């Protein structure tokens, strides 16, 4: 499952299909509703916020968490050049 921790205005610019949108400010409150044994990839714009979010998830007992290095910007450059960059 992909968790996108960007702010709503960022999601409007470049959306990842099927990602669960949980802004950083709401992450702690949302973790209780997530299964700690599911595999998660956390994303943001450049990978910095998502690295912090992934670390927070691991601290809270999640065992299968990865950070998308370079974020959606790298995704747009390397995987989907049709995605809007900002």
Secondary structure, DSSP 8 states (H G I E B T S, - for coil): -EEE-S-HHHHHHS--TT-EE--GGGHHHHHTTS-TTS-EEEE-SSSHHHHHHHHHHHHTT--SEEE-TTHHHHHHHHT-TTS---
